[in-house]
Amino acid sequence: MPRILHFADAHIDIANYGRRDPASGLPLRILDFLKSLDEIIDTAVNEKVDCVIFAGDAYKDQNPAPTFQREWGRRVMRLSEAGIPTILLVGNHDISPATGRAHALTEFSTLQVPHVLIIDQPGYYTREDLSKLSAEGNTLNLQLIALPWISRSTMAAELDLKTRDTETLHKAMEEKISTDIDTWLLKADPETPTVLAAHASVEGALYGAERSVSLGKDFLLPKSIVCDSRLDYSALGHIHKKQELNPGKHPPVIYPGSIERVNFGEAADDKFFLIADVNKGKTKLDWRRLKNIRPFVDLYLELKTSDDITDQIKKALPKSDKLEGSVARLVLNYPKAWDPLIDENAIRELMKECFEFHFLKQPQYESRIRLDENQTVGSLTSEQLLNEYWRVSKTPEDEVKSLNQLAGEILHTDE
């Protein structure tokens, strides 16, 4: 029964927030991603797993800086030196749209790094194929169907399709992939555990913020493919939200999610990798929550009164230990007329424990005053017009009286 460590969507060079570490020169957010990657690699080495499957997207794009290639390479070499068979799928962020250009993981193939297999084309790998990745004398009792990221243009060229119609192209892609996988499954040894590894959007999966995957730019891999009962585990990548698409049934169909929070859409998501004990007809899952994920705090406050706005914000904040070291955002919704009452410096002082703080003001502009049909602006006194303005701007009643008194003194100065 092979023991597989499965993770995906490392994106180690995403540094959307924060400053640099003076010791290493790397952005501190990059170090967050590398800490998670180290936790995964340490687990694989210390627990002596039989195989590591990375389901795609090592970087944020296909042109990683040499520094980030070095950091990713160091981690992969640790697996290689430990003699752990390591399978790296190429994801959509790892490939170039330009024909003939190398993808971001190609150096491991070029240098023929021991125990490491880079997969950039769909294919089927027998137990004998995968056992070549093991240390001499060992066997990896596993067979693999691999689907790295498949671009529409590549598939259109392979199928010699001239159409630009997305629906037609997606249907042809689905037929081609379904036929290939069925052919490979018919060839597979029925006594050997079979894993499908894919970097793709699967029908019915959820992105962050509970947004279902729907037809659009991405090709949707039919759920029936990844849930085929002839499979014993489907190891997926591409969607950052941890989820199981075939709960309580065989095979398990798993998105482990990304290894770090990438943006505020993932603020509430814990991050995971997992170890799967894959057996024919029965697979046991062991979810591992990553321990050192930087917290994201996403706050929204709609002001109902203009009284002491800073104090209102202070009362709405979580405790300081929740803010410490976090990437935080405050979205403040308020009437535009209250803009001068907002002390941004004081608000930033409240958030000083954060690793990084984003303050997003959303002033609401007053609706235009609508007069009755039998009224015109010229027919109303200045006091009546002011009262209409107070009403539309939702000025508190206790303020209207003093404001009208002050306005009266100004308007009737000559008297």
C-alpha positions in Angstrom: 0.0 0.0 0.0 1.9 3.1 -1.2 1.8 6.2 1.1 1.6 9.3 -1.0 2.1 12.9 0.1 0.0 15.2 -2.1 0.2 19.0 -2.3 -0.4 21.7 -4.9 -0.3 25.4 -5.8 2.9 26.4 -4.0 3.2 29.8 -5.9 6.4 30.5 -3.8 7.2 33.8 -5.5 4.0 35.6 -4.8 4.8 38.6 -2.6 1.7 40.8 -2.6 2.3 42.3 0.8 5.0 43.3 3.2 8.6 44.1 3.4 12.0 42.3 2.9 13.9 40.2 5.4 17.2 42.0 6.0 19.1 38.7 6.5 18.1 36.9 3.3 17.1 39.8 1.2 13.9 37.9 0.3 10.4 39.5 0.8 9.0 38.3 4.1 5.9 37.0 2.4 8.1 34.8 0.2 9.6 33.3 3.4 6.0 32.5 4.5 5.5 30.4 1.4 8.9 28.7 1.9 8.1 27.9 5.5 5.0 26.0 4.4 7.0 24.3 1.7 9.6 23.3 4.2 7.0 21.8 6.5 5.7 19.7 3.7 9.2 18.5 2.6 10.2 17.8 6.3 7.1 15.6 6.6 7.9 13.7 3.5 11.4 13.0 4.6 10.8 12.4 8.3 7.9 10.1 7.7 9.5 8.3 4.8 6.5 8.5 2.4 6.7 6.3 -0.7 6.0 9.1 -3.2 5.3 12.8 -3.4 2.9 14.2 -5.9 2.9 17.9 -6.6 -0.2 18.8 -8.6 1.1 21.9 -10.3 1.9 25.7 -10.1 5.3 26.0 -8.4 5.5 29.8 -9.2 3.3 32.7 -9.9 4.2 32.7 -13.6 6.5 30.9 -16.2 9.4 33.3 -15.7 10.5 32.9 -12.1 13.6 34.8 -10.9 16.7 32.7 -10.5 16.5 33.3 -6.7 13.1 31.6 -6.5 14.3 28.8 -8.8 17.1 28.3 -6.4 14.7 28.1 -3.4 12.3 25.7 -5.1 15.3 23.6 -6.3 16.7 23.3 -2.8 13.5 21.7 -1.6 13.1 19.3 -4.5 16.8 18.3 -4.1 16.0 17.4 -0.4 13.4 14.9 -1.7 15.8 13.6 -4.3 18.6 13.1 -1.8 16.2 11.2 0.5 15.5 8.9 -2.4 11.8 9.7 -2.4 10.1 9.3 -5.8 8.8 12.8 -6.6 6.3 13.6 -9.4 5.9 17.3 -10.4 3.0 18.2 -12.7 3.3 21.3 -14.7 0.5 23.8 -14.0 -1.0 26.7 -15.9 1.3 29.2 -14.1 4.4 27.1 -15.0 4.0 27.2 -18.8 4.5 29.8 -21.4 1.8 30.6 -23.9 4.6 30.9 -26.6 5.1 27.7 -28.6 8.5 26.1 -28.0 9.4 27.9 -24.8 10.5 25.8 -21.8 8.3 25.6 -18.8 9.4 26.7 -15.3 10.2 23.2 -14.1 12.2 22.0 -17.1 15.6 22.2 -15.4 14.8 19.0 -13.4 14.3 17.1 -16.6 17.2 18.7 -18.4 19.6 17.8 -15.5 18.0 14.4 -15.0 17.6 14.9 -11.3 17.4 11.4 -9.6 14.0 10.2 -8.3 12.2 13.2 -9.9 9.7 13.0 -12.7 8.4 16.1 -14.5 5.2 15.6 -16.3 4.2 18.2 -18.9 2.1 16.0 -21.2 -0.9 13.8 -20.5 0.2 10.2 -20.1 0.0 6.8 -18.4 2.8 5.5 -16.2 3.0 1.8 -15.2 4.3 0.4 -12.0 7.5 -0.4 -13.8 7.8 3.2 -15.1 7.3 4.6 -11.6 9.6 2.1 -9.9 12.5 3.6 -11.9 12.1 6.6 -9.6 12.7 4.5 -6.5 16.0 3.8 -4.9 17.8 0.7 -6.4 16.1 -2.5 -5.4 12.8 -0.8 -4.4 9.4 -0.9 -6.2 6.7 1.7 -6.2 3.5 -0.3 -6.3 1.5 2.4 -8.1 0.3 3.3 -11.6 -0.4 6.9 -12.6 -2.6 8.7 -15.1 -1.3 12.3 -15.4 -3.0 15.4 -16.7 -0.9 18.5 -16.5 -2.4 21.8 -17.5 -3.9 21.4 -21.0 -4.2 24.7 -22.9 -7.0 25.1 -25.4 -4.6 26.3 -28.1 -2.4 23.2 -27.7 -5.4 20.9 -27.8 -6.9 22.7 -30.8 -3.6 22.2 -32.7 -3.4 18.5 -31.7 -7.0 17.9 -32.8 -6.5 20.1 -35.9 -9.6 22.2 -34.9 -10.0 25.5 -36.8 -12.9 26.7 -34.7 -12.7 29.6 -32.2 -16.0 28.6 -30.6 -15.2 27.9 -26.9 -18.1 25.5 -26.4 -17.1 23.4 -29.5 -13.5 23.3 -28.5 -14.3 22.3 -24.9 -16.5 19.5 -26.1 -13.8 18.2 -28.4 -11.3 18.4 -25.5 -13.6 16.5 -23.2 -14.1 13.7 -25.8 -10.4 13.4 -26.4 -9.4 13.3 -22.7 -12.2 10.9 -21.8 -11.2 8.5 -24.6 -7.5 8.7 -23.6 -8.2 8.0 -19.9 -10.6 5.2 -20.7 -7.9 3.6 -22.9 -5.3 3.9 -20.2 -7.6 2.5 -17.5 -8.3 -0.5 -19.8 -4.5 -1.1 -20.0 -3.9 -0.7 -16.3 -3.2 -3.6 -14.0 -6.4 -4.2 -12.1 -4.5 -5.4 -9.0 -2.3 -2.3 -8.7 -3.5 0.9 -7.1 -4.2 3.6 -9.7 -3.9 7.4 -9.1 -5.0 10.2 -11.4 -3.0 13.4 -10.9 -4.4 16.5 -12.7 -4.0 20.2 -12.7 -7.4 21.3 -13.9 -10.8 22.8 -12.9 -13.2 20.0 -12.2 -16.9 20.3 -12.7 -18.6 21.1 -9.3 -15.6 22.3 -7.5 -15.6 25.6 -5.5 -13.2 28.5 -5.7 -12.7 30.7 -2.7 -15.7 32.6 -1.3 -17.9 29.6 -2.3 -18.0 30.5 -6.0 -18.7 27.4 -8.1 -16.6 26.6 -11.0 -18.6 27.3 -14.1 -18.1 27.3 -17.8 -15.9 30.2 -18.9 -12.3 30.6 -19.6 -11.2 27.4 -18.0 -11.9 24.0 -19.5 -13.9 21.9 -17.0 -12.8 18.4 -16.5 -16.0 16.3 -16.1 -16.5 15.0 -12.6 -17.2 11.5 -13.9 -13.6 11.2 -15.0 -12.0 11.9 -11.6 -14.7 9.9 -9.8 -14.2 6.8 -12.0 -14.4 3.7 -9.7 -11.4 2.2 -11.4 -9.3 4.9 -9.8 -8.1 4.7 -6.2 -7.2 8.4 -5.7 -7.5 11.6 -7.7 -4.8 14.1 -6.7 -5.8 17.6 -8.0 -4.3 21.0 -8.2 -5.3 24.5 -9.6 -8.1 25.5 -7.1 -6.8 27.1 -3.9 -9.7 26.1 -1.7 -9.3 22.7 0.1 -12.1 20.4 -0.8 -13.1 16.8 -1.4 -15.4 16.3 -4.4 -16.5 12.7 -3.8 -17.0 12.6 0.0 -17.7 9.2 1.5 -17.2 7.4 -1.8 -14.3 5.7 -3.6 -12.1 7.2 -5.0 -11.3 10.2 -2.9 -11.1 13.3 -5.2 -9.0 15.9 -3.5 -8.0 19.5 -3.9 -5.5 20.2 -1.0 -5.6 23.9 -1.8 -2.7 26.3 -1.9 0.1 26.2 0.7 -0.4 29.8 1.8 -3.0 32.5 1.7 -2.6 34.4 -1.5 -5.3 37.2 -1.1 -8.2 38.3 1.0 -10.5 35.8 -0.8 -8.7 33.1 1.2 -8.7 35.0 4.6 -10.9 32.4 6.3 -9.3 29.3 4.7 -6.9 27.1 6.7 -4.2 25.5 4.5 -3.5 21.9 4.1 -1.5 19.1 2.4 -2.4 15.4 3.0 -1.0 11.9 3.1 -3.0 9.2 1.4 -2.6 5.5 2.1 -3.7 4.2 -1.4 -5.0 0.7 -1.6 -7.0 -1.0 -4.3 -10.6 -0.2 -3.6 -9.8 1.6 -0.3 -7.8 4.8 0.4 -7.2 6.3 3.8 -6.8 10.1 4.0 -4.7 12.0 6.6 -5.2 15.8 6.3 -2.4 17.8 7.6 -3.1 21.5 8.5 -0.1 23.7 7.8 0.9 25.3 11.1 2.6 28.6 10.4 0.2 30.3 8.0 0.2 34.1 8.2 -3.3 35.3 9.4 -5.4 37.5 7.1 -7.9 39.7 8.8 -10.7 41.1 6.6 -12.9 43.7 8.3 -16.0 45.6 7.1 -17.6 48.4 9.0 -20.6 50.5 8.0 -20.8 53.7 10.1 -24.2 54.6 11.4 -23.3 57.7 13.3 -20.6 60.3 13.0 -19.8 60.3 16.7 -16.2 59.4 17.5 -15.4 57.4 14.4 -12.0 56.2 15.6 -13.7 54.8 18.8 -16.3 53.0 16.7 -13.5 51.3 14.7 -11.6 50.4 17.8 -14.6 48.6 19.2 -15.1 46.7 15.9 -11.5 45.4 15.9 -10.5 41.9 17.1 -8.2 41.6 20.0 -4.6 42.7 19.4 -3.2 39.1 19.4 -5.4 38.4 16.4 -4.0 41.4 14.6 -0.4 40.8 15.5 1.6 39.8 12.4 -1.5 39.7 10.2 -2.2 41.1 6.8 -5.3 43.2 7.5 -7.8 45.1 5.5 -10.5 47.5 6.8 -13.3 48.5 4.4 -15.1 51.5 5.8 -18.5 52.5 4.4 -19.9 55.9 5.4 -21.6 59.0 4.0 -19.3 61.3 2.0 -20.1 64.2 4.3 -18.2 62.5 7.2 -14.9 62.4 5.3 -13.3 65.2 7.4 -14.2 63.3 10.6 -12.1 60.3 9.7 -8.6 60.4 11.3 -6.6 58.0 9.1 -3.4 58.4 11.2 -5.3 57.4 14.4 -6.8 54.4 12.6 -3.4 53.2 11.3 -2.1 53.6 14.9 -4.8 51.1 16.0 -3.5 48.7 13.4 0.2 49.1 14.2 0.6 45.4 15.3 -0.3 44.2 11.8 2.3 42.9 9.4 0.6 45.0 6.7 -2.6 47.1 6.8 -4.8 48.2 4.0 -7.4 50.9 4.6 -10.2 51.1 2.0 -12.6 54.0 2.3 -16.0 53.6 0.6 -17.7 57.0 0.8 -21.4 56.9 -0.2 -22.4 60.0 -2.1 -25.8 61.5 -1.3 -28.7 61.0 -3.6 -29.9 64.0 -5.5 -32.7 65.8 -3.8 -36.1 65.0 -5.5 -38.7 67.6 -4.9 -42.5 67.1 -5.2 -44.0 67.8 -8.6 -45.6 71.0 -7.4 -42.3 72.3 -6.0 -39.3 74.1 -7.5 -36.1 75.1 -6.0 -37.1 78.8 -6.3 -40.3 78.2 -4.4 -38.4 76.9 -1.3 -36.8 79.0 1.4 -33.1 78.4 2.3 -34.2 76.8 5.6 -36.5 74.4 3.7 -33.7 73.4 1.2 -31.4 72.8 4.2 -33.9 70.5 5.8 -34.2 68.5 2.5 -30.4 68.2 2.5 -30.3 67.0 6.1 -33.0 64.4 5.3 -31.2 63.0 2.2 -27.7 63.0 3.9 -29.3 61.2 6.9 -27.9 63.7 9.4 -28.8 62.7 12.9 -31.8 64.5 14.4 -29.8 65.7 17.4 -27.4 67.5 15.1 -30.0 69.1 12.8 -31.3 71.5 15.5 -27.9 72.9 16.2 -27.0 73.0 12.6 -30.2 74.9 11.7 -29.5 77.3 14.5 -26.0 78.0 13.2 -27.3 78.3 9.6 -30.0 80.8 10.8 -27.3 83.0 12.3 -25.4 83.0 9.0 -28.4 83.4 6.7 -29.9 86.3 8.8 -26.7 88.2 9.7 -28.0 91.4 8.1 -31.1 91.3 10.2 
